[in-house]
Amino acid sequence: MAQLDDMLPLADAAILTGITAHTLKQQAERGRLQARKLAGRWLTTRQWLAEYLEAHARKNHQRNRPP
């Protein structure tokens, strides 16, 4: 498990990615973004965020591929 020092709130992750905190929270709740809820706040790591963005980009690339 990630160390608490490595964790960042989804509001900060939203600023880094340009994806709303609300969307990131939904993705965390659905298990698509690794995150932990601590004291009522959703937290993720830069590594987990990078993994989510890579998977998201791969999914979009496959969807936009010509038939």
C-alpha positions as CSV (number, residue, x, y, z in Angstrom):
1,M,0.0,0.0,0.0
2,A,1.1,3.5,-0.7
3,Q,2.6,5.6,2.1
4,L,0.4,8.4,3.4
5,D,3.2,10.9,2.3
6,D,2.7,9.8,-1.3
7,M,-1.1,10.4,-1.2
8,L,-2.7,13.4,-2.8
9,P,-6.3,14.6,-2.6
10,L,-8.5,14.1,-5.7
11,A,-8.8,17.9,-5.8
12,D,-5.1,18.2,-6.4
13,A,-5.2,15.3,-8.9
14,A,-7.9,17.2,-10.8
15,I,-5.6,20.2,-11.1
16,L,-2.8,18.0,-12.4
17,T,-4.9,16.2,-14.9
18,G,-7.6,18.6,-16.0
19,I,-10.2,16.0,-15.0
20,T,-12.8,17.2,-12.5
21,A,-12.5,16.0,-8.9
22,H,-16.1,14.7,-9.2
23,T,-15.2,12.5,-12.2
24,L,-12.1,11.2,-10.4
25,K,-14.2,10.4,-7.3
26,Q,-16.7,8.5,-9.5
27,Q,-13.8,6.6,-11.1
28,A,-12.4,5.7,-7.7
29,E,-15.8,4.6,-6.4
30,R,-16.1,2.3,-9.5
31,G,-12.7,0.9,-9.0
32,R,-11.2,2.4,-12.2
33,L,-8.9,4.7,-10.3
34,Q,-7.0,3.3,-7.4
35,A,-7.7,5.5,-4.4
36,R,-8.3,5.3,-0.7
37,K,-10.9,7.1,1.4
38,L,-9.3,8.4,4.6
39,A,-11.2,10.6,7.1
40,G,-13.9,11.3,4.5
41,R,-11.4,12.4,1.8
42,W,-10.5,10.4,-1.4
43,L,-6.7,10.2,-1.9
44,T,-4.7,8.7,-4.7
45,T,-1.0,8.7,-5.7
46,R,0.8,10.0,-8.7
47,Q,1.6,6.4,-9.7
48,W,-2.1,5.4,-9.5
49,L,-3.1,8.5,-11.3
50,A,-0.5,7.8,-14.1
51,E,-1.8,4.2,-14.4
52,Y,-5.4,5.4,-14.7
53,L,-4.5,8.0,-17.3
54,E,-2.6,5.4,-19.3
55,A,-5.5,3.0,-19.2
56,H,-7.9,5.8,-20.1
57,A,-5.8,6.9,-23.1
58,R,-5.5,3.3,-24.3
59,K,-9.3,2.9,-24.1
60,N,-9.9,6.1,-26.0
61,H,-7.3,5.1,-28.6
62,Q,-9.0,1.8,-29.2
63,R,-12.4,3.5,-29.4
64,N,-11.2,6.0,-32.0
65,R,-9.4,3.5,-34.2
66,P,-10.9,3.3,-37.7
67,P,-12.7,0.0,-38.6
